[in-house]
Amino acid sequence: MIEHTEGIYNFYVYIITNKYKTVLYTGVTNNLKLRLQQHKEKLNPKSFTSKYNVHYLLYFEHFGWIQQAIAREKEIKNLLRKKKINLIKEKNPKMEFLNHYFE
């Protein structure tokens, strides 16, 4: 995936989906392993990700500064679905689930 190594911290922008890849959700976190676990456990049952069973990782980018990560998250959230799919396929052509990298 894409790495931006400036800075001394770890922040991730990520795109997750449901089992059938019909829904995309973009988020930002400083602990992707924990965040994926939280999505899977549906800690907030009324959330979008819980409602649509969204917890399969398709794409992520690493940043050293939170400001960069937040700006990138906003950029991705504003993309049309087709452009998000193209972004994912640049680094993950088969759109495989990548959760195993963070288990």
Secondary structure, DSSP 8 states (H G I E B T S, - for coil): -EE---SSS-EEEEEEE-TTS--EEEEEES-HHHHHHHHHHTSSTTSHHHHTT--EEEEEEEESSHHHHHHHHHHHHTS-HHHHHHHHHHH-TT----GGGG-
